[in-house]
Amino acid sequence: MTTISNTEKQQVLYQLTQEFGEEKIAPLRRSHDKWLQKHPEGNIASWSKAMSLESLSFLDEHEPYWTFVAARIYLAEVYSQQAERRNTTADAVYTKFADNVQKLSAKGIYDSRIIETYSTEELEQLAEILVTERDFLFTYIALKTLLDRYVAKDFDKTIVELPQERWMIIAMTLMKDEKENRIEKIKEAYWAMSNLYMTVATPTLSNAGKPHGQLSSCFIDTVDDSLQGIYDSNTDIATLSKFGGGIGVYMGKVRSRGSSIRGFVGASSGVLPWIKQLNNTAVSVDQLGQRQGAVAVYLDVWHKDIFTFLDLRLNNGDERLRAHDIFTGVCLPDLFMEKVDARGEWHLFDPHEVRQLKGYSLEDFYDEKRGDGSFREKYEECVMDHRLSRETVPAIDLMKRIMRSQLETGVPFMFYRDEVNRRNPNKHVGMIYSSNLCTEIFQNQSATEFESIQLEDDVIVTRRKPGDFVVCNLSSINLGKAVPEDVLERLINIQVRMLDNVIDMNMIPVPQAERTNARYRGIGLGTFGWHHLLALKQIRWESEEAVELADNLYERIAYLTIQASLNLAKEKGAYPLFEGSDWQTGAYFENRQYDGEEWVSLREQVAENGIRNGYLMAVAPNSSTSILAGSTASIDPIFQKTYSEEKKDYKIPVTVPDLNSETTWYYKSAYFIDQHWTLKQNAARQRHIDQGVSLNLYVQNTIKAKELLALHLDAWNSGLKTTYYVRSTSIELVECESCSS
């Protein structure tokens, strides 16, 4: 272990004093003196740990700067350890970047393609771009999270990569195939990440430049109603889970309990056994040795198995009917919400029986207009056809079961399928049945169908007709930093290029997912730090001013994102399914009433030149990566101003960002905010986002059923596409890390 001399310790304290002031650092100096008396020969690791913990003990609502003091002390330890590994001094560790890249590539810790792609001269050139001082932007919890979970490590789990090197390696990986001005594009990507103006999704953050793992965040599969299709989907889901992806699974095509199989009435066990199988897959297929797999299953509210489905995660009842590790989502047509509001009847059908007797699949239709359309026409046909078996219940009773499950378990997520499909810019070539693990991705889906198994030249060949297996490629803007510093235009331009490049270089181990990714080239540019931004601008959450800001800001982000994708299309070509899309016809712009001069010009350019990405924007939960960037998660309000971040091996005190005498009045706890204001904000925001928003509802555990129902009706009436968790004060929920971006 490296020993740090008393002079070096004093140098660290001197630097902290220069930055924060003598008066603020005085308590730490006193603690240092006491520690030094007991440990005169103490090494850097023990000194750093002691002083970091001491600094954090001073952290409170009135003195939030101590988190940066603790981070600087931790950095001193990291630099010293890396200096020993790199045979240099602590203040020169970054100068060894090129040499470190070559060594780690040769050892197999970095992907060998890095040194095959970049010359020594280029590596030396990129080393000069690294800015050591940007390490000082990290809070303590951010630095610890980055070093514990994301930087490259040796086979013995020793850290071998510094924070600025992680940003640079990601930039180099995502830009390696650029044909023109590659170094300049790497500089821009590094500038965006190292200044914490944006973050990339967790899989990209963790895996870029390393020899294992893929870069996309999460996936959505549609399960075919056949034994082979169900097992094939399970295998695909296990494969993606192994490589770090979160999975959304639409089960609405699978026949219900009591349905016929090959004409034998009552033979089917319904969706439950297959969901339990997915539950076991999620638990047993570990994601890169870091965490269990994460799977969300969606089912239509008219499916006969819906009541069993809603009880899957309850903590009481028959355990044979439970699947505690699965997240659930329910797909809701407008007609159901109308029946709930009117206290009408609701009919549950078997999708297999509907296909057999009616010749169509009910889930393949949606209402093209609010209150009118093909879904309700087909649904009423089924209601009037007395050959179809059904279960009839009061719609409000079914809604009560949904809300009961939400208050006990946080789920099911709500997916308003008609609004999603009405707003789908690629409805000309497909249908959206459900969402992903975190309810912000909406892209065309279809089931992969089994065709045959044959023995050819002593090789077993399986043939399947590929469906649209959705891939989510995510990245997010740090609103609390990028907006005040007015860098959105520069930032989004490079961010969309980074996301688009993920599509071409990603090696997805499921062929139909890779095919879908190439056909639509879907990306999900999102945001986090919304509450942070409101506090900085001194805007109260529950105000029309906040709603207006959401409307104006997200319109600007939408314009810049579409413009960036348009520019990429001019350079590299439009996505293959552009012709006939709402982008091409202009319907996308008309539906959102984009009629200003700037928008009209953009619409004309898109029609003429195409757009690079068929799907563009999505706001993910961003729980992990918002911590890295020192901001607030997604578009969520804070829990409380001071709290502890707890993991298995630590408990670290944290304050909300930029907390001071002015901002403190604008940080209101989520559980004391009128959620109808949150819905107003999101209705304004959602208009500008082609996909969706991962939107939580925060409620007290004493909430009345009619109050929660009013929130759901408000969300639906406001044109929201989904809601995520119902976060009650009485339950603990699992954060989605796959979609964190």
Secondary structure as GFF3:
##gff-version 3
##sequence-region A 1 741
A	DSSP	alpha_helix	6	20	.	.	.	ID=ss1
A	DSSP	alpha_helix	22	38	.	.	.	ID=ss2
A	DSSP	alpha_helix	44	57	.	.	.	ID=ss3
A	DSSP	alpha_helix	66	86	.	.	.	ID=ss4
A	DSSP	three_ten_helix	90	96	.	.	.	ID=ss5
A	DSSP	alpha_helix	97	107	.	.	.	ID=ss6
A	DSSP	alpha_helix	113	117	.	.	.	ID=ss7
A	DSSP	alpha_helix	120	127	.	.	.	ID=ss8
A	DSSP	three_ten_helix	132	137	.	.	.	ID=ss9
A	DSSP	alpha_helix	140	149	.	.	.	ID=ss10
A	DSSP	alpha_helix	163	175	.	.	.	ID=ss11
A	DSSP	alpha_helix	182	194	.	.	.	ID=ss12
A	DSSP	beta_strand	198	200	.	.	.	ID=ss13
A	DSSP	alpha_helix	202	207	.	.	.	ID=ss14
A	DSSP	beta_strand	218	222	.	.	.	ID=ss15
A	DSSP	alpha_helix	227	242	.	.	.	ID=ss16
A	DSSP	beta_strand	246	250	.	.	.	ID=ss17
A	DSSP	alpha_helix	272	284	.	.	.	ID=ss18
A	DSSP	beta_strand	295	300	.	.	.	ID=ss19
A	DSSP	alpha_helix	306	310	.	.	.	ID=ss20
A	DSSP	three_ten_helix	319	321	.	.	.	ID=ss21
A	DSSP	beta_strand	326	332	.	.	.	ID=ss22
A	DSSP	alpha_helix	334	342	.	.	.	ID=ss23
A	DSSP	beta_strand	345	348	.	.	.	ID=ss24
A	DSSP	alpha_helix	351	358	.	.	.	ID=ss25
A	DSSP	three_ten_helix	362	364	.	.	.	ID=ss26
A	DSSP	alpha_helix	374	384	.	.	.	ID=ss27
A	DSSP	beta_strand	391	394	.	.	.	ID=ss28
A	DSSP	alpha_helix	395	409	.	.	.	ID=ss29
A	DSSP	beta_strand	413	416	.	.	.	ID=ss30
A	DSSP	alpha_helix	417	422	.	.	.	ID=ss31
A	DSSP	three_ten_helix	427	429	.	.	.	ID=ss32
A	DSSP	beta_strand	449	456	.	.	.	ID=ss33
A	DSSP	beta_strand	459	465	.	.	.	ID=ss34
A	DSSP	beta_strand	470	472	.	.	.	ID=ss35
A	DSSP	beta_strand	474	478	.	.	.	ID=ss36
A	DSSP	alpha_helix	479	482	.	.	.	ID=ss37
A	DSSP	alpha_helix	488	505	.	.	.	ID=ss38
A	DSSP	alpha_helix	511	520	.	.	.	ID=ss39
A	DSSP	beta_strand	524	528	.	.	.	ID=ss40
A	DSSP	alpha_helix	530	536	.	.	.	ID=ss41
A	DSSP	alpha_helix	544	572	.	.	.	ID=ss42
A	DSSP	alpha_helix	582	585	.	.	.	ID=ss43
A	DSSP	alpha_helix	587	591	.	.	.	ID=ss44
A	DSSP	alpha_helix	597	609	.	.	.	ID=ss45
A	DSSP	alpha_helix	623	628	.	.	.	ID=ss46
A	DSSP	beta_strand	642	647	.	.	.	ID=ss47
A	DSSP	beta_strand	650	655	.	.	.	ID=ss48
A	DSSP	three_ten_helix	663	666	.	.	.	ID=ss49
A	DSSP	three_ten_helix	670	672	.	.	.	ID=ss50
A	DSSP	alpha_helix	675	686	.	.	.	ID=ss51
A	DSSP	beta_strand	697	699	.	.	.	ID=ss52
A	DSSP	alpha_helix	705	717	.	.	.	ID=ss53
A	DSSP	beta_strand	722	723	.	.	.	ID=ss54
A	DSSP	beta_strand	726	728	.	.	.	ID=ss55
###
